[in-house]
Amino acid sequence: MGSGSTGLKSEPPGAMRRQFDQLIREIAKFGAVGGAGLLVNLLVFNLVRHATGLQVVRASVIATVVAIVFNYIGFRYFTYRDRDKSGSTREISLFLLFSAAGLVIENGVLYIATYGFGWDTPLQSNIFKFLGIGLGTLFRFWSYRSWVFRTLPAGEAVAGAESILEAAERQRRQGQHVNR
């Protein structure tokens, strides 16, 4: 071993940099969808709360469900559009499961603040709703990227790309064959 070597195998610096850059892009896309979802969530929450007179946590649950639907569309077709789409039933089931857990985290914070401490003015409700969304978002980011929108294993990705290229080549050859 040369001087300074730890004896551990490590990835080349370029590969680590690409992975880091990819993670930063993923976080930015997740944040963009999540930020829009946050606005939807808070808008629906305040609209339902003030227009219907529902209890604060019930209004919050309705808003969270609307935001979950909005976010799924954004995550599937923007943030994670390059991820495996083969198991859509599995994906939606896991998304709903982890979203429900996030809903419990998000609205649990609001419930404790409202009914445990009596903090239920509109400003306090929005502060604790926002705090709950933040905690739920940390959980959702981890669970969605780890379990729901998984990356394709390298072998499957290569095989999929090769099959697309082979199909394109067959179509090109057939097109040339018809033109002769």
N, C-alpha and C positions, 0 to 999 in steps of 0.2 A: 504494500500500500504506500502511496505517496504521502508526503507531508500534508497535513491538513485534512486528510481523508478520514471519514468517520466509519468507513466500511459499509455504510448503508447504501442501498441502491436508491437513487433519486431520479426524479424526472428531469429532463433537460430544462434549463431556465425558460426557453421559449414555450414549452408545453405548459408549464406552470403559469406563465403570463397569459396564455390563451385561455386557460381555465378560469383565471381570475377575471379577465376581461369579459368572458361569457357570463360569469356569476354577476358581475356589475350590470351588464345589459339585462339579465334576467330580473335583478332587483329593481332596476329602473322601470321595466315593463310592468312588473308586478305592482310597483308603486303607482304607475300611471293608471292602471285599471283599478287598483285599490283606492286611489285618491278620488276617482270618479265615483266608485262605489260608496265611498265615505260621504260624498255630497248627496248621492241618491238616498243613502241611509238616513242622514240627518234631515234632509228635506222631507222625506216621507214621514219620519218620526214626528217632526214638528207639525206637519200638515195634519196627520191623523190625530195627534194629541189635541190640537186646538180646534179642529173641525168637527171631531166626533165626541170629544169629552171622555174617551176611553182612559182607563187607568194607564199610568206612565209605562209600566213594564209591558202591558199588552200592546200599546202603541209601538213600543220599541221592538217587540217580537215581529209585528207586521212589517215594520221598516226593515228589519234585518232579513226577513224572508225575501222581500223585494230586492234588496241589495245582493243577496245570494244568487238570485236568478240573473241579475245584471252582471255580476262578477263572473259567473260561470261562462257566459257568452264571451266576455272580454278575455278571460284566461284561455279558453279553448281556442279562440280564433285570433288572438293577438299575442299574449304572453307565451303560451305554450303551443303555438300552432305547429311547431316542428317536432313535437313529441309524438310518441306512439299513439295511434288512434285505433288500433285493432280491437281493443276491448272496451267499446263505448259503454256497454251496460255496467261493466266493472267500474269504469271511470266515473260514471254518474253516481253509482251507488256509493263509492268511496268519497266522492266530492260531497254528496249529501250527508254522509256520516260525519266527516270532519267539519263540514259547515255547521251541522247541528251541535257538535261539541264547541265550536267557536261561538255559536249563538248562545249556548249556556254560559260560557265564559263572559261574553259581552254583556248579556242581560243579567247575569249573576252579580256583576259589579253594580249595575244600576239598581237591582233589587235590594242589595245590602245597603246601599246609600239611601235609597228611598224608604224602605221599611225597617231597616236596622237602625239607621241614624236619624231618620226624619228629614233628610235633605231632599226636598221635592219641589223647590221653586223651579221655574223654567230654566234659569241659568244653571242651578245645581244639577238638574236633570241632564242638561246638555253636556256639562263638564264630565259627569260620571258616565254618560253614554259614550262620549269621546274616549275616555280612559278605558272603558270596556272594549271599545272597538280596537284600540291600540293593543291591548293584551290578546284579544282574539285574533288579531292580524298576525302577531308573532307566531301563534300556534298554527294558524292557517298556512302561512308561508312555509313553515317547516313541513307540515303534513301534505300539502298539495305537491310540493316539489319532490318529496320523498316517496309518497304513496300513490298519488292520483295521476299526475302528469309526468310519468316516469320517462326517462330517456330510453331510447332503444339500446339494447346491448350492441356493442360494436359489430359483432358478427352479423346480427340481423340488419343493422343499418347498411353494412356493406352489401349484403345479399340483396336487400331491397333496392339499393342504388344500382347494382348490377342488373337486376331484373328489369328495371326501368330502362336502362341503357340498351339491353338486349331487345326489349320490345320496340324501342325507338328505331334501332337498327333494322329490325324485321320490317317495320312499317316503311322505312326508307327504301329498303330493297324491293318491297312489294310495289311501292310507288314507281320505282325505276323500271320494274318488270312490266307494269301496266303501260307505261309510256312507250315501250319499244314496239 
